[in-house]
């Protein structure tokens, strides 16, 4: 009886009323709208996004109240995000001694553990809204219909934004929408940072590759997917982002290695199996070519072509100073190994350790994992590692499980896109652009859909002891 009730709750949640549909639509609108709005990197844009997330959460609560049940996900993936939020609150506690002598200030110095409480507070608020957004995505992007809809929306949005970015680069490369100039950065599409736009293209391309390698879609739709893949890859090349090219290679290789498991779901006879083998051979050859070209680009061979499309600046330092940034991040971590210097405080801590006399001024390490260590210590890094581990474990359950071919293909493509931006995060900080964070969380929800069950509880049971 209880099992039957759980199933009816899941069916009601997935096909529920207008509130549930509204939440689903708003989740996609937040990710796509923030991308169009310069990546939501400005504080006013972030405030608007947070307001919309609050409205979406209110719809979530309203839908639960109307149905008499509270819908939620038991996915453990929410715990690492909650842990990062908790670390931010701890860093804001007045448990430190301050780093500035009181006699140098006209007001009392902060005694928070964070060396920049303001930056930590803003970043912690962002993490909190990420957590709420992700909790809703896990609940409302689960049914096959909604997974398909989310995938189609992203696969239309990606090539459209790629075409816009390419056109804008050719017509007026110095401004966004012809009205906004990017200072000390090279814009592309709607983004201030061209490399972060390339990371978005990698994430969305992963979904296309997953559907092409797996099943669940009609053959006449695959040429359209290939067209979208080519347009997005062309946009990546136009950005000149070597980190994105390396991540694209990793994403494509993951799908190639997963293709065998995905084909077993969609093969119907020996002839289709033979076609699958030929596809594997073609994909392997293509992957090898891409690897060679990607490594050549990363090592600087042909750099004038790749970078010349968007940025003619050449640097004698192959890493563009990254080894210096990474070394300083290591020193910061060693001095604050447990809980770090505070979320998003690397730019302040950097000035205390910089040996290049201010030659560089920056806010991020250009390596998300080292920044997790320097900003939030080993505890924060453990949260990041736990999230990645749980994400891959749960996604692989869907890919190699007994679900539908479409679900497996979407899971593989979403995980491939996630892997791409995780690789890119070794060289850059693409997830610091809020819109990329929202797309990342949507892909995470799509990748683990069906690996954990969503649940509903009657409102009256909440008050029971």
C-alpha positions in Angstrom: 0.0 0.0 0.0 2.8 2.4 0.9 4.7 1.6 -2.3 1.6 2.3 -4.3 1.1 5.6 -2.6 4.7 6.6 -3.3 4.3 5.8 -7.0 1.1 7.9 -7.1 2.9 10.8 -5.5 5.7 10.6 -8.0 3.2 10.5 -10.9 1.4 13.5 -9.4 4.7 15.4 -9.0 5.9 14.7 -12.5 2.6 15.5 -14.3 1.4 17.9 -11.6 -0.6 21.1 -11.7 0.2 24.6 -13.0 2.5 25.4 -10.0 4.8 22.4 -10.8 4.9 23.3 -14.5 5.6 26.9 -13.6 8.6 25.8 -11.5 10.0 23.8 -14.3 9.6 26.6 -16.8 11.1 29.1 -14.4 14.1 26.9 -13.8 15.0 26.8 -17.5 14.2 30.5 -17.8 16.6 31.4 -15.0 19.5 29.5 -16.7 18.8 30.9 -20.2 17.8 34.4 -19.1 20.9 34.8 -16.9 23.0 33.7 -19.9 21.5 36.3 -22.1 21.9 38.9 -19.4 25.7 39.0 -19.6 26.0 35.8 -17.6 24.5 37.5 -14.6 27.9 38.7 -13.4 26.7 42.1 -12.3 25.2 42.5 -8.8 21.9 44.0 -10.0 21.5 41.0 -12.4 22.3 38.6 -9.7 19.7 40.3 -7.4 17.1 39.9 -10.1 17.9 36.3 -10.5 17.7 35.7 -6.8 14.3 37.3 -6.7 13.1 35.0 -9.5 14.5 32.0 -7.7 12.6 33.1 -4.6 9.4 33.3 -6.6 10.1 29.8 -8.0 10.6 28.5 -4.5 7.3 30.1 -3.5 5.6 28.3 -6.4 7.2 25.0 -5.1 5.8 25.6 -1.7 2.4 26.6 -3.1 2.2 23.5 -5.3 3.0 21.3 -2.3 0.3 23.0 -0.2 -2.2 22.6 -3.0 -1.5 18.9 -3.4 -1.2 18.3 0.4 2.3 16.9 0.0 5.7 18.3 0.1 7.9 17.2 -2.8 11.6 16.8 -2.3 14.6 14.8 -3.4 16.7 12.6 -1.1 19.7 13.0 -3.3 22.9 13.2 -1.3 24.2 15.6 -3.9 22.6 18.4 -2.0 24.7 17.8 1.1 28.1 19.1 -0.4 26.4 22.3 -1.5 24.9 22.7 1.9 28.3 22.1 3.4 29.8 24.9 1.4 27.0 27.3 2.5 27.7 26.3 6.1 31.4 26.9 5.7 30.6 30.4 4.4 28.5 31.1 7.6 31.3 29.9 9.8 33.8 32.1 8.0 31.7 35.1 8.8 31.6 34.3 12.5 33.6 36.8 14.7 36.3 34.3 15.6 39.3 35.9 14.0 41.7 38.5 15.2 41.6 40.7 12.1 44.5 41.4 9.7 44.6 45.2 9.8 45.9 47.1 12.8 43.0 49.0 14.5 45.0 52.3 14.6 45.0 52.4 10.8 41.2 52.4 10.4 38.6 55.0 11.3 36.2 52.2 12.2 36.5 49.0 14.1 38.1 46.2 11.9 36.2 43.0 11.2 36.9 40.1 13.4 35.5 37.5 11.1 37.5 34.5 10.0 37.2 35.6 6.4 39.7 38.3 5.4 37.1 39.9 3.2 33.7 39.4 4.9 31.8 41.3 2.3 33.0 39.1 -0.6 32.4 36.0 1.5 28.9 37.1 2.4 28.0 37.7 -1.2 29.4 34.4 -2.4 27.7 32.5 0.4 24.4 34.0 -0.6 25.0 32.9 -4.1 25.8 29.4 -2.9 22.6 29.4 -0.9 20.5 30.3 -4.0 22.4 27.6 -6.0 21.4 25.1 -3.3 17.7 26.1 -3.5 17.8 26.1 -7.4 19.4 22.6 -7.4 17.0 21.2 -4.9 14.1 22.3 -7.2 15.8 21.0 -10.3 16.3 17.6 -8.7 12.5 17.4 -8.0 11.0 19.0 -11.1 13.4 17.7 -13.9 12.8 14.0 -13.5 10.1 12.7 -15.8 11.1 11.6 -19.3 8.9 14.3 -20.8 10.6 17.1 -18.8 14.1 15.6 -19.4 13.4 15.6 -23.1 12.0 19.1 -23.0 15.0 20.5 -21.1 17.4 18.8 -23.5 15.6 20.2 -26.5 15.5 23.7 -25.1 19.3 23.6 -24.3 20.1 22.1 -27.7 18.2 24.9 -29.5 19.5 27.7 -27.2 23.2 26.6 -27.5 23.5 26.9 -31.4 21.5 30.1 -31.4 23.8 31.7 -28.9 26.8 30.3 -30.8 25.6 31.9 -34.1 24.9 35.2 -32.3 28.4 35.1 -30.8 30.1 34.4 -34.1 28.1 37.1 -35.9 28.9 39.6 -33.2 32.6 38.7 -33.3 32.7 39.3 -37.0 30.6 42.5 -36.9 31.7 44.3 -33.7 34.1 42.3 -31.5 34.5 44.9 -28.8 31.0 45.3 -27.5 28.1 43.1 -26.4 24.8 43.7 -28.1 26.5 46.8 -29.6 25.9 48.7 -26.3 28.3 47.3 -23.7 32.1 47.4 -23.8 34.1 44.9 -21.8 37.1 46.4 -20.1 40.2 44.3 -19.5 38.4 41.3 -21.1 37.6 39.9 -24.5 33.8 39.5 -24.8 32.0 36.9 -26.8 28.3 36.5 -27.4 26.6 37.7 -24.3 29.5 37.0 -22.0 32.2 39.4 -20.7 34.7 36.6 -20.7 35.0 34.7 -24.0 36.5 31.6 -22.3 33.4 31.2 -20.1 31.2 31.4 -23.2 33.3 28.6 -24.6 32.7 26.5 -21.4 28.9 27.0 -21.9 29.2 25.6 -25.5 31.1 22.6 -24.2 28.4 21.8 -21.6 25.6 22.0 -24.1 27.6 20.1 -26.8 27.8 17.2 -24.3 24.1 16.7 -24.5 24.2 16.5 -28.3 27.0 14.0 -28.3 25.1 11.8 -25.7 22.0 11.7 -27.9 24.1 11.0 -31.0 25.9 8.2 -29.4 22.9 6.7 -27.7 19.3 6.0 -28.5 15.9 7.5 -27.9 15.8 9.9 -30.8 14.8 9.4 -34.4 17.4 9.2 -37.2 16.0 12.2 -39.0 16.8 14.4 -36.0 20.5 13.4 -35.9 21.5 15.7 -38.8 20.1 18.6 -36.9 22.1 17.6 -33.8 25.3 17.5 -36.0 24.6 20.9 -37.3 24.2 22.2 -33.8 27.5 20.5 -32.8 29.4 22.1 -35.7 28.0 25.6 -34.9 28.9 25.3 -31.2 32.4 23.9 -32.0 33.0 26.8 -34.4 32.0 29.2 -31.7 34.6 27.6 -29.4 37.3 27.9 -32.0 36.4 31.6 -32.5 36.8 32.2 -28.7 40.4 30.9 -29.0 40.0 29.2 -25.6 42.6 26.5 -25.3 41.2 25.3 -22.0 37.8 24.9 -23.7 39.4 22.9 -26.5 41.0 20.5 -24.0 37.7 20.1 -22.2 35.9 19.5 -25.4 38.3 16.6 -26.1 37.7 15.1 -22.7 33.9 15.5 -23.2 34.0 13.8 -26.6 36.2 11.0 -25.3 33.8 10.3 -22.4 30.9 9.9 -24.8 33.0 7.7 -27.1 33.9 5.4 -24.2 30.3 5.3 -23.1 29.0 4.7 -26.6 29.2 0.9 -26.3 26.9 0.8 -23.2 24.5 3.3 -24.8 24.3 1.3 -28.1 23.2 -1.9 -26.2 20.0 -0.1 -25.3 19.1 0.9 -28.8 20.4 -2.0 -30.9 17.5 -4.1 -32.3 19.3 -6.5 -34.7 22.7 -7.5 -36.0 22.5 -4.9 -38.8 22.1 -2.1 -36.3 25.0 -3.6 -34.2 27.2 -3.5 -37.3 26.3 0.2 -37.9 27.2 0.8 -34.3 30.6 -0.7 -34.7 31.2 1.5 -37.8 30.1 4.5 -35.8 32.6 3.6 -33.0 35.4 3.4 -35.5 34.5 6.7 -37.0 34.2 8.3 -33.5 37.5 6.9 -32.5 39.3 8.3 -35.6 37.6 11.7 -35.1 38.5 11.7 -31.4 42.2 11.0 -32.3 42.2 13.9 -34.7 40.6 16.2 -32.2 43.2 15.2 -29.6 46.1 16.0 -31.9 44.6 19.4 -32.8 43.7 20.2 -29.2 47.1 19.4 -27.8 48.8 21.3 -30.6 46.6 24.4 -29.8 47.3 24.1 -26.1 51.0 23.9 -26.7 50.9 27.0 -28.8 51.2 25.5 -32.3 48.9 27.5 -34.5 48.1 29.8 -31.7 48.2 32.7 -34.0 45.2 31.2 -35.9 43.2 30.2 -32.9 43.8 33.4 -30.9 44.0 35.6 -33.9 40.3 35.2 -34.6 39.5 37.0 -31.4 42.6 38.2 -29.6 46.0 38.9 -31.2 47.7 39.2 -27.9 50.6 36.8 -27.6 52.4 35.9 -24.4 55.8 34.5 -23.9 54.5 32.6 -20.9 52.6 29.5 -22.1 50.5 29.4 -18.9 49.8 33.2 -19.0 50.9 33.5 -15.4 48.8 30.5 -14.1 51.8 28.7 -12.5 52.4 31.8 -10.5 48.8 32.1 -9.4 48.7 28.4 -8.6 51.8 28.5 -6.5 50.4 31.4 -4.4 47.2 29.5 -3.9 49.2 26.7 -2.5 50.9 29.0 0.0 47.6 30.5 1.1 46.3 27.0 1.7 49.3 26.0 3.8 48.8 29.1 6.0 45.0 28.5 6.3 44.6 24.7 5.7 41.4 24.0 7.6 38.7 26.5 6.6 40.6 28.8 4.3 40.7 32.6 4.1 37.0 32.9 3.2 34.9 32.3 0.1 35.9 34.4 -2.9 38.8 36.1 -1.0 41.7 34.9 -3.2 42.1 38.4 -4.8 42.7 39.9 -1.4 45.0 37.2 -0.1 47.0 37.2 -3.4 48.3 40.7 -2.7 50.0 39.5 0.5 51.9 36.7 -1.2 52.5 38.2 -4.7 56.2 38.4 -5.5 55.7 40.1 -8.9 55.1 43.5 -7.4 51.5 43.9 -8.6 52.2 42.9 -12.2 49.0 41.0 -12.1 45.7 42.0 -10.4 43.2 39.3 -10.3 40.3 37.8 -8.3 40.6 34.1 -9.1 43.2 31.4 -9.2 42.4 30.2 -12.7 41.9 26.8 -11.1 38.7 26.1 -9.3 40.1 23.3 -7.3 43.1 25.3 -5.9 40.7 28.2 -5.2 38.5 25.8 -3.2 41.6 24.9 -1.1 42.8 28.5 -0.6 39.3 30.0 0.0 37.7 27.2 2.1 40.5 24.9 3.1 40.5 21.2 3.1 36.9 21.1 4.4 35.6 23.1 1.4 37.7 21.0 -1.0 36.2 17.9 0.5 32.8 19.2 -0.2 33.7 19.8 -3.8 35.3 16.4 -4.2 32.2 14.7 -2.5 29.9 16.5 -5.0 31.9 15.3 -8.0 32.1 11.7 -6.6 28.4 11.5 -5.9 27.5 13.1 -9.2 29.5 10.6 -11.2 28.4 7.6 -9.1 24.7 8.4 -9.5 25.0 9.4 -13.1 26.7 6.1 -14.1 23.9 4.2 -12.4 21.5 5.8 -14.9 23.8 5.3 -17.9 24.4 1.6 -17.1 21.1 0.9 -15.4 17.9 -0.5 -16.9 16.1 2.7 -17.7 15.0 3.9 -21.1 17.6 4.5 -23.9 16.6 8.2 -23.9 17.2 8.7 -20.2 20.6 6.9 -20.5 21.6 9.1 -23.5 20.6 12.3 -21.8 22.4 11.2 -18.6 25.6 10.4 -20.6 25.4 13.7 -22.5 24.8 15.7 -19.4 27.6 14.0 -17.5 29.9 14.6 -20.5 29.1 18.3 -20.5 29.8 18.4 -16.8 33.1 16.6 -17.2 34.0 19.1 -19.9 33.6 22.1 -17.6 35.3 20.2 -14.7 38.3 19.8 -17.0 38.1 23.4 -18.0 38.1 24.4 -14.4 41.7 23.2 -14.1 42.7 26.1 -16.3 40.1 28.8 -15.6 37.1 29.7 -13.5 34.1 29.2 -15.8 31.7 28.3 -13.0 32.3 31.7 -11.4 30.0 33.0 -14.0 26.6 32.6 -12.4 24.7 31.5 -15.5 27.2 28.7 -16.1 26.6 27.6 -12.6 22.8 27.4 -13.2 23.3 25.4 -16.5 25.8 23.1 -14.6 23.2 22.4 -11.9 20.5 21.7 -14.5 22.8 19.2 -16.2 23.6 17.6 -12.9 19.9 17.2 -12.2 19.4 15.7 -15.7 22.3 13.3 -15.2 21.1 11.8 -12.0 17.4 11.7 -12.8 16.0 8.3 -11.8 19.1 7.4 -9.7 17.3 8.6 -6.6 13.6 8.7 -5.9 11.7 11.9 -5.2 9.3 11.8 -2.3 6.2 13.5 -1.1 4.9 13.7 2.4 1.5 15.0 3.6 1.7 18.3 5.2 0.2 17.0 8.4 3.0 14.6 9.0 5.5 17.4 9.3 4.1 18.4 12.7 4.2 14.9 14.0 6.8 14.2 16.8 
